[in-house]
Amino acid sequence: MTLFVSHSSQDKAAIQNLLKALRDARQHVWVDETLGGGDAWWRTILEQIRGCDVFVYALSNNSMASKPCQAELRYAEALRRPILPVQVGPVDSMRLTPLAETQVIDYRNPNVDSGIQLIEAVHELKEKLEPLPSPLPEEPPVPFAYLMRLGNTLADPELSARQQAELVSELKVGLHEDGADPAARRDIARLLAKLRDRPDVTYQARNNIDALLKSVDEEPSTEAAAPVATPGAPAEPESGAVPAAGSDAAPPHAPKVGKRHRPRARLLIAGGAGLAVLIAIVVAAVVLLRPKPGPATLSLESILLSDAEINSIAGTSNMAKTPDNQGKTFKDVSKAVDVSPRWCMGVLYPGADLTYEDSGEKELDWAALEDSGGWVRAGEGNHHFVDQAVAAFPTRDQALDFVRRSANEWAACDGKTVTATYLDNGRAYTWILDNLTGHAPQITQMYRQQGERPSYACQRVLQAASSYVIDVKVCGDHITDQGSVIAAKMAVKVPKSAGPKF
């Protein structure tokens, strides 16, 4: 009679009390403590899940963010194994977990009562054990299998520039999606370093790898990975921390804005004449030292074209934007669309999170226009669609470098057939990509819909203008170079002398 304990590798310390309590109650516990990775490791785990009497899920933010834990949980549910969720760490929202309707035992601070509750729940669930379904459900794939595949590719004696670009792009996607998992993050870093140190690595690939490795060295920016304060234990303020909003206190060692500190001087002033001279000096100082107003901060929205301008260029009359299809942050495309191959997402979607995250951009604004003003996706009928975005970077060089890196990623998709499947309704759209044209500061790429309407196409344009990046997609029948025209008109609105003010 076996209990399978599913847990995140980040919770090894947190589950020790749970394991001890189960073993002290003479329960046979199986937990992945010594196995490595790969096919054999995953086959052993799945075999243990099939043979267990109770599937114990060590619930925490870490396990909810873990691909292996989620795959194990779904497989146990498909096998009709009794599931016992035991909370061992913080959970941001229990309602958003797949176990929201299941009673959870809180074992973060174990005591006699929670120990009794735990063992009673184990015995009750064992009595509810059902036979395995026949036929057995499909086995989940090995988590992070793509890393093993990429490792095998890196073992090849020669890699073309295109192969290197594909490797970098796929590892970038992996870092975005799996970077919160420490083991996956380490493996991605090792593969990137291995590619960078190859004698045949291209200059562009090495630059892109160095940028990715810099982000690997930083802490992953996910809520699951962020430290969570224990209830009842107030967090200690860090040295030099900025005070909370609304506080009148200034940060330690921070200069007060707008004031200049000068050494005190003793002035000996005699009579009215001396006072007049002093007043004159003070007035002159105020006039001379008053800060001159700088150039007004440019609104990114002012760079976007109006509905009338877009319709004129696209040869349409009724395209319009709505509040639902515009925004001031990059789009969470990776959470809404499954793109295959994944690294081609940036070619299909302007302003995408996977493209702009960790790019150095400081601000982004976008708007999409459609025939009816509603939300109908590109590729639906003969639907006209224009997506325009503009991103502000701190310097011209950073904007130009972003276009250069994107050119390398887009080129890795030359000639590929790419499928975009929307997760809300399962609709899939398949596109055939042409080759990349141009180079920084402007690149373009066409892609056409496969199947029913070969005349339906989209043009993507990415252009650096001063310290801004203009990001455009235009779709419809008989699209030629309308995207470049839109980008050029947007570039005219960018000030040539000064960059964005942050």
C-alpha positions as a Python dict, from the first residue, in 0.01 Angstrom:
ca = {
    (1, 'M'): (0, 0, 0),
    (2, 'T'): (186, 308, -129),
    (3, 'L'): (141, 681, -99),
    (4, 'F'): (284, 885, -387),
    (5, 'V'): (396, 1232, -275),
    (6, 'S'): (412, 1487, -556),
    (7, 'H'): (615, 1797, -469),
    (8, 'S'): (821, 2076, -618),
    (9, 'S'): (1199, 2047, -588),
    (10, 'Q'): (1188, 2391, -422),
    (11, 'D'): (978, 2246, -139),
    (12, 'K'): (1213, 1966, -29),
    (13, 'A'): (1260, 2124, 313),
    (14, 'A'): (891, 2211, 344),
    (15, 'I'): (774, 1850, 297),
    (16, 'Q'): (1001, 1690, 558),
    (17, 'N'): (742, 1718, 838),
    (18, 'L'): (480, 1569, 606),
    (19, 'L'): (701, 1273, 511),
    (20, 'K'): (794, 1207, 875),
    (21, 'A'): (430, 1209, 986),
    (22, 'L'): (330, 962, 713),
    (23, 'R'): (623, 728, 783),
    (24, 'D'): (570, 745, 1160),
    (25, 'A'): (214, 625, 1090),
    (26, 'R'): (366, 320, 914),
    (27, 'Q'): (265, 436, 568),
    (28, 'H'): (480, 327, 274),
    (29, 'V'): (576, 653, 105),
    (30, 'W'): (726, 696, -240),
    (31, 'V'): (880, 1033, -319),
    (32, 'D'): (1116, 1139, -597),
    (33, 'E'): (1428, 1213, -392),
    (34, 'T'): (1715, 1050, -577),
    (35, 'L'): (1610, 1006, -938),
    (36, 'G'): (1752, 1225, -1212),
    (37, 'G'): (1580, 1336, -1531),
    (38, 'G'): (1504, 1190, -1870),
    (39, 'D'): (1279, 917, -2006),
    (40, 'A'): (1369, 653, -1746),
    (41, 'W'): (1305, 899, -1460),
    (42, 'W'): (965, 995, -1599),
    (43, 'R'): (862, 634, -1671),
    (44, 'T'): (940, 543, -1310),
    (45, 'I'): (729, 831, -1179),
    (46, 'L'): (431, 738, -1397),
    (47, 'E'): (461, 373, -1291),
    (48, 'Q'): (455, 475, -924),
    (49, 'I'): (147, 693, -979),
    (50, 'R'): (-35, 401, -1142),
    (51, 'G'): (52, 176, -849),
    (52, 'C'): (-25, 415, -563),
    (53, 'D'): (-326, 395, -332),
    (54, 'V'): (-336, 767, -254),
    (55, 'F'): (-182, 1054, -450),
    (56, 'V'): (-59, 1313, -196),
    (57, 'Y'): (-12, 1654, -355),
    (58, 'A'): (220, 1891, -163),
    (59, 'L'): (41, 2214, -242),
    (60, 'S'): (227, 2546, -269),
    (61, 'N'): (293, 2825, -516),
    (62, 'N'): (600, 2629, -622),
    (63, 'S'): (410, 2309, -704),
    (64, 'M'): (138, 2504, -886),
    (65, 'A'): (407, 2659, -1108),
    (66, 'S'): (590, 2327, -1163),
    (67, 'K'): (535, 2151, -1496),
    (68, 'P'): (619, 1804, -1357),
    (69, 'C'): (385, 1850, -1059),
    (70, 'Q'): (98, 1964, -1279),
    (71, 'A'): (153, 1674, -1520),
    (72, 'E'): (160, 1426, -1229),
    (73, 'L'): (-162, 1568, -1085),
    (74, 'R'): (-348, 1551, -1417),
    (75, 'Y'): (-230, 1193, -1472),
    (76, 'A'): (-343, 1088, -1123),
    (77, 'E'): (-685, 1240, -1188),
    (78, 'A'): (-711, 1056, -1521),
    (79, 'L'): (-618, 730, -1343),
    (80, 'R'): (-891, 793, -1080),
    (81, 'R'): (-637, 781, -798),
    (82, 'P'): (-765, 927, -467),
    (83, 'I'): (-605, 1270, -432),
    (84, 'L'): (-509, 1427, -99),
    (85, 'P'): (-389, 1790, -125),
    (86, 'V'): (-171, 1893, 169),
    (87, 'Q'): (-63, 2256, 186),
    (88, 'V'): (309, 2289, 268),
    (89, 'G'): (373, 2645, 152),
    (90, 'P'): (202, 2972, 59),
    (91, 'V'): (-68, 2970, -209),
    (92, 'D'): (-170, 3302, -361),
    (93, 'S'): (-529, 3201, -432),
    (94, 'M'): (-679, 2863, -348),
    (95, 'R'): (-976, 2939, -573),
    (96, 'L'): (-749, 2951, -877),
    (97, 'T'): (-599, 2606, -822),
    (98, 'P'): (-734, 2287, -986),
    (99, 'L'): (-796, 2161, -631),
    (100, 'A'): (-1031, 2446, -537),
    (101, 'E'): (-1323, 2208, -475),
    (102, 'T'): (-1117, 1955, -278),
    (103, 'Q'): (-1067, 1976, 97),
    (104, 'V'): (-707, 2074, 168),
    (105, 'I'): (-516, 1986, 485),
    (106, 'D'): (-303, 2276, 606),
    (107, 'Y'): (29, 2126, 716),
    (108, 'R'): (246, 2439, 712),
    (109, 'N'): (262, 2447, 1093),
    (110, 'P'): (194, 2085, 1192),
    (111, 'N'): (51, 2000, 1532),
    (112, 'V'): (-130, 1706, 1691),
    (113, 'D'): (-468, 1798, 1539),
    (114, 'S'): (-337, 1840, 1185),
    (115, 'G'): (-140, 1515, 1219),
    (116, 'I'): (-455, 1324, 1318),
    (117, 'Q'): (-648, 1489, 1035),
    (118, 'L'): (-376, 1388, 788),
    (119, 'I'): (-369, 1019, 882),
    (120, 'E'): (-749, 993, 901),
    (121, 'A'): (-774, 1141, 550),
    (122, 'V'): (-522, 887, 418),
    (123, 'H'): (-723, 593, 557),
    (124, 'E'): (-1053, 732, 426),
    (125, 'L'): (-913, 782, 76),
    (126, 'K'): (-759, 435, 65),
    (127, 'E'): (-1108, 292, 109),
    (128, 'K'): (-1223, 487, -199),
    (129, 'L'): (-956, 342, -428),
    (130, 'E'): (-1100, 233, -764),
    (131, 'P'): (-953, -4, -1023),
    (132, 'L'): (-744, 157, -1293),
    (133, 'P'): (-945, 257, -1600),
    (134, 'S'): (-927, 42, -1911),
    (135, 'P'): (-776, 139, -2140),
    (136, 'L'): (-524, 345, -1948),
    (137, 'P'): (-515, 716, -2027),
    (138, 'E'): (-238, 852, -2246),
    (139, 'E'): (85, 912, -2058),
    (140, 'P'): (191, 1275, -2025),
    (141, 'P'): (510, 1364, -2213),
    (142, 'V'): (842, 1407, -2034),
    (143, 'P'): (859, 1759, -1885),
    (144, 'F'): (1126, 1976, -2045),
    (145, 'A'): (1185, 1713, -2314),
    (146, 'Y'): (1281, 1992, -2553),
    (147, 'L'): (1594, 2055, -2344),
    (148, 'M'): (1714, 1699, -2406),
    (149, 'R'): (1640, 1741, -2777),
    (150, 'L'): (1832, 2070, -2790),
    (151, 'G'): (2119, 1909, -2602),
    (152, 'N'): (2139, 1639, -2869),
    (153, 'T'): (2137, 1905, -3142),
    (154, 'L'): (2423, 2087, -2971),
    (155, 'A'): (2627, 1767, -2989),
    (156, 'D'): (2639, 1794, -3370),
    (157, 'P'): (2990, 1883, -3495),
    (158, 'E'): (2861, 2166, -3715),
    (159, 'L'): (2567, 2404, -3677),
    (160, 'S'): (2459, 2649, -3946),
    (161, 'A'): (2377, 3011, -3863),
    (162, 'R'): (2008, 2930, -3905),
    (163, 'Q'): (2031, 2630, -3669),
    (164, 'Q'): (2202, 2848, -3410),
    (165, 'A'): (1931, 3114, -3442),
    (166, 'E'): (1662, 2849, -3392),
    (167, 'L'): (1840, 2713, -3084),
    (168, 'V'): (1870, 3059, -2928),
    (169, 'S'): (1507, 3139, -3005),
    (170, 'E'): (1379, 2813, -2857),
    (171, 'L'): (1590, 2853, -2544),
    (172, 'K'): (1458, 3207, -2508),
    (173, 'V'): (1103, 3068, -2517),
    (174, 'G'): (1201, 2804, -2262),
    (175, 'L'): (1345, 3066, -2030),
    (176, 'H'): (1024, 3268, -2055),
    (177, 'E'): (796, 2971, -1985),
    (178, 'D'): (1005, 2753, -1753),
    (179, 'G'): (1247, 2999, -1594),
    (180, 'A'): (1072, 2979, -1256),
    (181, 'D'): (1179, 2614, -1226),
    (182, 'P'): (1536, 2612, -1086),
    (183, 'A'): (1639, 2288, -1259),
    (184, 'A'): (1506, 2400, -1597),
    (185, 'R'): (1668, 2742, -1551),
    (186, 'R'): (2007, 2582, -1480),
    (187, 'D'): (1977, 2348, -1780),
    (188, 'I'): (1884, 2636, -2010),
    (189, 'A'): (2186, 2832, -1886),
    (190, 'R'): (2415, 2532, -1948),
    (191, 'L'): (2286, 2487, -2303),
    (192, 'L'): (2325, 2857, -2378),
    (193, 'A'): (2682, 2854, -2246),
    (194, 'K'): (2759, 2540, -2446),
    (195, 'L'): (2637, 2705, -2767),
    (196, 'R'): (2822, 3030, -2694),
    (197, 'D'): (3151, 2843, -2643),
    (198, 'R'): (3134, 2653, -2972),
    (199, 'P'): (3407, 2746, -3224),
    (200, 'D'): (3148, 2789, -3502),
    (201, 'V'): (2915, 3021, -3309),
    (202, 'T'): (2814, 3330, -3506),
    (203, 'Y'): (2869, 3683, -3378),
    (204, 'Q'): (2494, 3749, -3368),
    (205, 'A'): (2420, 3426, -3181),
    (206, 'R'): (2689, 3504, -2923),
    (207, 'N'): (2546, 3852, -2861),
    (208, 'N'): (2194, 3714, -2818),
    (209, 'I'): (2321, 3442, -2585),
    (210, 'D'): (2507, 3693, -2368),
    (211, 'A'): (2186, 3897, -2332),
    (212, 'L'): (1991, 3585, -2232),
    (213, 'L'): (2256, 3468, -1986),
    (214, 'K'): (2244, 3807, -1821),
    (215, 'S'): (1872, 3758, -1757),
    (216, 'V'): (1937, 3402, -1634),
    (217, 'D'): (2169, 3543, -1367),
    (218, 'E'): (1882, 3757, -1238),
    (219, 'E'): (1602, 3619, -1022),
    (220, 'P'): (1304, 3488, -1224),
    (221, 'S'): (1026, 3749, -1224),
    (222, 'T'): (736, 3523, -1131),
    (223, 'E'): (498, 3545, -841),
    (224, 'A'): (556, 3182, -760),
    (225, 'A'): (926, 3243, -713),
    (226, 'A'): (882, 3556, -503),
    (227, 'P'): (925, 3522, -127),
    (228, 'V'): (599, 3528, 65),
    (229, 'A'): (589, 3651, 423),
    (230, 'T'): (465, 3401, 682),
    (231, 'P'): (136, 3513, 839),
    (232, 'G'): (194, 3678, 1173),
    (233, 'A'): (562, 3744, 1106),
    (234, 'P'): (613, 4097, 976),
    (235, 'A'): (879, 4129, 712),
    (236, 'E'): (1190, 4311, 822),
    (237, 'P'): (1263, 4624, 620),
    (238, 'E'): (1571, 4604, 405),
    (239, 'S'): (1850, 4847, 463),
    (240, 'G'): (1805, 5149, 243),
    (241, 'A'): (1455, 5046, 136),
    (242, 'V'): (1230, 5306, -23),
    (243, 'P'): (944, 5405, 209),
    (244, 'A'): (588, 5307, 124),
    (245, 'A'): (371, 5524, -96),
    (246, 'G'): (222, 5811, 97),
    (247, 'S'): (511, 5832, 341),
    (248, 'D'): (666, 6174, 392),
    (249, 'A'): (1000, 6028, 486),
    (250, 'A'): (1277, 6035, 227),
    (251, 'P'): (1476, 5719, 146),
    (252, 'P'): (1803, 5693, 341),
    (253, 'H'): (2087, 5878, 166),
    (254, 'A'): (1848, 6007, -103),
    (255, 'P'): (1894, 6373, -196),
    (256, 'K'): (1585, 6587, -169),
    (257, 'V'): (1458, 6675, -513),
    (258, 'G'): (1469, 7039, -614),
    (259, 'K'): (1691, 7158, -326),
    (260, 'R'): (2061, 7235, -339),
    (261, 'H'): (2257, 7221, -14),
    (262, 'R'): (2505, 7505, 33),
    (263, 'P'): (2738, 7573, 325),
    (264, 'R'): (2604, 7836, 559),
    (265, 'A'): (2777, 8174, 544),
    (266, 'R'): (2766, 8452, 794),
    (267, 'L'): (2680, 8781, 624),
    (268, 'L'): (2744, 9111, 796),
    (269, 'I'): (2499, 9354, 653),
    (270, 'A'): (2498, 9715, 757),
    (271, 'G'): (2202, 9944, 698),
    (272, 'G'): (1940, 9954, 424),
    (273, 'A'): (2192, 9956, 139),
    (274, 'G'): (2333, 9624, 252),
    (275, 'L'): (1985, 9473, 272),
    (276, 'A'): (1902, 9592, -80),
    (277, 'V'): (2219, 9435, -216),
    (278, 'L'): (2134, 9108, -42),
    (279, 'I'): (1782, 9103, -189),
    (280, 'A'): (1923, 9167, -537),
    (281, 'I'): (2168, 8881, -500),
    (282, 'V'): (1896, 8642, -382),
    (283, 'V'): (1663, 8736, -669),
    (284, 'A'): (1942, 8691, -924),
    (285, 'A'): (2032, 8353, -776),
    (286, 'V'): (1671, 8236, -792),
    (287, 'V'): (1645, 8340, -1158),
    (288, 'L'): (1975, 8181, -1257),
    (289, 'L'): (1930, 7860, -1059),
    (290, 'R'): (1566, 7801, -1153),
    (291, 'P'): (1561, 7475, -1354),
    (292, 'K'): (1474, 7530, -1717),
    (293, 'P'): (1174, 7333, -1836),
    (294, 'G'): (1283, 7036, -2042),
    (295, 'P'): (1110, 6902, -2350),
    (296, 'A'): (764, 6763, -2283),
    (297, 'T'): (739, 6388, -2242),
    (298, 'L'): (619, 6231, -2565),
    (299, 'S'): (295, 6036, -2543),
    (300, 'L'): (339, 5704, -2723),
    (301, 'E'): (-29, 5712, -2814),
    (302, 'S'): (42, 6022, -3025),
    (303, 'I'): (270, 5813, -3250),
    (304, 'L'): (-8, 5565, -3334),
    (305, 'L'): (-206, 5644, -3648),
    (306, 'S'): (-572, 5739, -3636),
    (307, 'D'): (-850, 5519, -3772),
    (308, 'A'): (-883, 5750, -4073),
    (309, 'E'): (-510, 5731, -4152),
    (310, 'I'): (-512, 5351, -4129),
    (311, 'N'): (-820, 5317, -4351),
    (312, 'S'): (-666, 5546, -4611),
    (313, 'I'): (-346, 5339, -4632),
    (314, 'A'): (-519, 4998, -4620),
    (315, 'G'): (-781, 5094, -4881),
    (316, 'T'): (-1068, 5029, -4640),
    (317, 'S'): (-1336, 5254, -4495),
    (318, 'N'): (-1475, 5096, -4179),
    (319, 'M'): (-1182, 4968, -3973),
    (320, 'A'): (-1188, 5098, -3615),
    (321, 'K'): (-1035, 5025, -3278),
    (322, 'T'): (-1229, 4954, -2959),
    (323, 'P'): (-1134, 4965, -2589),
    (324, 'D'): (-1097, 4586, -2598),
    (325, 'N'): (-814, 4586, -2852),
    (326, 'Q'): (-571, 4849, -2732),
    (327, 'G'): (-341, 4879, -2435),
    (328, 'K'): (-36, 5033, -2274),
    (329, 'T'): (157, 4719, -2179),
    (330, 'F'): (281, 4433, -2393),
    (331, 'K'): (24, 4167, -2475),
    (332, 'D'): (12, 3836, -2288),
    (333, 'V'): (12, 3650, -2619),
    (334, 'S'): (194, 3349, -2477),
    (335, 'K'): (-99, 3286, -2239),
    (336, 'A'): (-364, 3314, -2511),
    (337, 'V'): (-215, 3146, -2818),
    (338, 'D'): (-21, 2826, -2873),
    (339, 'V'): (221, 2894, -3160),
    (340, 'S'): (410, 2610, -3325),
    (341, 'P'): (704, 2641, -3362),
    (342, 'R'): (698, 2851, -3046),
    (343, 'W'): (992, 3078, -3131),
    (344, 'C'): (804, 3220, -3433),
    (345, 'M'): (551, 3397, -3209),
    (346, 'G'): (728, 3731, -3252),
    (347, 'V'): (687, 3715, -3629),
    (348, 'L'): (309, 3679, -3598),
    (349, 'Y'): (227, 3921, -3316),
    (350, 'P'): (338, 4282, -3256),
    (351, 'G'): (386, 4389, -2895),
    (352, 'A'): (399, 4031, -2764),
    (353, 'D'): (519, 3955, -2410),
    (354, 'L'): (764, 3691, -2527),
    (355, 'T'): (925, 3945, -2760),
    (356, 'Y'): (950, 4246, -2531),
    (357, 'E'): (1003, 4092, -2188),
    (358, 'D'): (1358, 4163, -2067),
    (359, 'S'): (1427, 4362, -2385),
    (360, 'G'): (1499, 4687, -2201),
    (361, 'E'): (1187, 4868, -2323),
    (362, 'K'): (1048, 5119, -2076),
    (363, 'E'): (703, 5182, -2219),
    (364, 'L'): (477, 5035, -2487),
    (365, 'D'): (146, 5137, -2645),
    (366, 'W'): (-57, 4945, -2903),
    (367, 'A'): (-390, 4942, -3081),
    (368, 'A'): (-558, 4701, -3324),
    (369, 'L'): (-814, 4796, -3588),
    (370, 'E'): (-1067, 4568, -3758),
    (371, 'D'): (-1344, 4589, -4018),
    (372, 'S'): (-1635, 4590, -3779),
    (373, 'G'): (-1461, 4745, -3483),
    (374, 'G'): (-1517, 4415, -3302),
    (375, 'W'): (-1278, 4138, -3205),
    (376, 'V'): (-1243, 3905, -3504),
    (377, 'R'): (-902, 3748, -3554),
    (378, 'A'): (-675, 3786, -3853),
    (379, 'G'): (-740, 3499, -4093),
    (380, 'E'): (-1115, 3486, -4024),
    (381, 'G'): (-1286, 3523, -4362),
    (382, 'N'): (-1152, 3817, -4562),
    (383, 'H'): (-1123, 4017, -4244),
    (384, 'H'): (-898, 4323, -4263),
    (385, 'F'): (-679, 4369, -3959),
    (386, 'V'): (-412, 4621, -3857),
    (387, 'D'): (-206, 4598, -3540),
    (388, 'Q'): (24, 4890, -3455),
    (389, 'A'): (254, 4921, -3154),
    (390, 'V'): (534, 5151, -3044),
    (391, 'A'): (791, 5082, -2772),
    (392, 'A'): (1020, 5336, -2605),
    (393, 'F'): (1380, 5241, -2523),
    (394, 'P'): (1629, 5441, -2315),
    (395, 'T'): (1869, 5496, -2608),
    (396, 'R'): (1887, 5480, -2987),
    (397, 'D'): (2141, 5199, -2967),
    (398, 'Q'): (1909, 4983, -2757),
    (399, 'A'): (1621, 5034, -3001),
    (400, 'L'): (1845, 4946, -3296),
    (401, 'D'): (1987, 4643, -3115),
    (402, 'F'): (1632, 4518, -3047),
    (403, 'V'): (1558, 4522, -3421),
    (404, 'R'): (1888, 4342, -3493),
    (405, 'R'): (1807, 4065, -3244),
    (406, 'S'): (1454, 4035, -3380),
    (407, 'A'): (1590, 4003, -3734),
    (408, 'N'): (1791, 3702, -3625),
    (409, 'E'): (1483, 3545, -3463),
    (410, 'W'): (1255, 3617, -3759),
    (411, 'A'): (1510, 3473, -4002),
    (412, 'A'): (1499, 3145, -3808),
    (413, 'C'): (1135, 3117, -3924),
    (414, 'D'): (1204, 3170, -4296),
    (415, 'G'): (993, 2933, -4508),
    (416, 'K'): (832, 2764, -4209),
    (417, 'T'): (467, 2663, -4174),
    (418, 'V'): (345, 2811, -3846),
    (419, 'T'): (19, 2727, -3668),
    (420, 'A'): (-146, 2958, -3414),
    (421, 'T'): (-410, 2788, -3196),
    (422, 'Y'): (-621, 3013, -2973),
    (423, 'L'): (-674, 2861, -2630),
    (424, 'D'): (-1018, 3014, -2567),
    (425, 'N'): (-1194, 2837, -2856),
    (426, 'G'): (-941, 2595, -3005),
    (427, 'R'): (-949, 2764, -3348),
    (428, 'A'): (-626, 2718, -3540),
    (429, 'Y'): (-483, 2931, -3821),
    (430, 'T'): (-193, 2809, -4033),
    (431, 'W'): (47, 3048, -4203),
    (432, 'I'): (329, 2997, -4452),
    (433, 'L'): (612, 3243, -4384),
    (434, 'D'): (815, 3410, -4657),
    (435, 'N'): (1181, 3498, -4605),
    (436, 'L'): (1285, 3797, -4399),
    (437, 'T'): (1370, 4107, -4602),
    (438, 'G'): (1579, 4406, -4498),
    (439, 'H'): (1803, 4462, -4199),
    (440, 'A'): (1819, 4706, -3908),
    (441, 'P'): (1683, 4969, -3878),
    (442, 'Q'): (1386, 4812, -4068),
    (443, 'I'): (1289, 4451, -4131),
    (444, 'T'): (976, 4308, -4294),
    (445, 'Q'): (830, 3962, -4341),
    (446, 'M'): (522, 3841, -4528),
    (447, 'Y'): (316, 3535, -4444),
    (448, 'R'): (16, 3385, -4621),
    (449, 'Q'): (-274, 3178, -4500),
    (450, 'Q'): (-260, 2811, -4591),
    (451, 'G'): (-563, 2650, -4753),
    (452, 'E'): (-885, 2826, -4842),
    (453, 'R'): (-764, 3180, -4914),
    (454, 'P'): (-408, 3187, -5051),
    (455, 'S'): (-459, 3554, -5143),
    (456, 'Y'): (-505, 3644, -4775),
    (457, 'A'): (-174, 3759, -4631),
    (458, 'C'): (-13, 3965, -4355),
    (459, 'Q'): (291, 4190, -4359),
    (460, 'R'): (500, 4242, -4048),
    (461, 'V'): (725, 4546, -4011),
    (462, 'L'): (969, 4628, -3733),
    (463, 'Q'): (1150, 4961, -3751),
    (464, 'A'): (1382, 5154, -3518),
    (465, 'A'): (1322, 5529, -3523),
    (466, 'S'): (1540, 5728, -3286),
    (467, 'S'): (1503, 5553, -2947),
    (468, 'Y'): (1165, 5402, -3038),
    (469, 'V'): (1068, 5075, -3206),
    (470, 'I'): (765, 5073, -3436),
    (471, 'D'): (592, 4735, -3461),
    (472, 'V'): (322, 4684, -3728),
    (473, 'K'): (110, 4405, -3875),
    (474, 'V'): (-142, 4454, -4156),
    (475, 'C'): (-358, 4168, -4288),
    (476, 'G'): (-612, 4131, -4567),
    (477, 'D'): (-657, 4035, -4930),
    (478, 'H'): (-382, 4146, -5170),
    (479, 'I'): (-150, 4293, -4908),
    (480, 'T'): (170, 4429, -5061),
    (481, 'D'): (366, 4692, -4866),
    (482, 'Q'): (96, 4870, -4665),
    (483, 'G'): (272, 4780, -4339),
    (484, 'S'): (584, 4971, -4442),
    (485, 'V'): (372, 5276, -4529),
    (486, 'I'): (207, 5267, -4186),
    (487, 'A'): (546, 5233, -4014),
    (488, 'A'): (688, 5523, -4216),
    (489, 'K'): (399, 5752, -4118),
    (490, 'M'): (444, 5655, -3754),
    (491, 'A'): (818, 5723, -3776),
    (492, 'V'): (748, 6079, -3895),
    (493, 'K'): (580, 6146, -3559),
    (494, 'V'): (889, 6041, -3364),
    (495, 'P'): (1108, 6336, -3254),
    (496, 'K'): (1449, 6311, -3416),
    (497, 'S'): (1651, 6501, -3157),
    (498, 'A'): (1544, 6362, -2821),
    (499, 'G'): (1451, 6025, -2687),
    (500, 'P'): (1184, 5937, -2434),
    (501, 'K'): (1200, 6091, -2086),
    (502, 'F'): (1188, 5845, -1798),
}
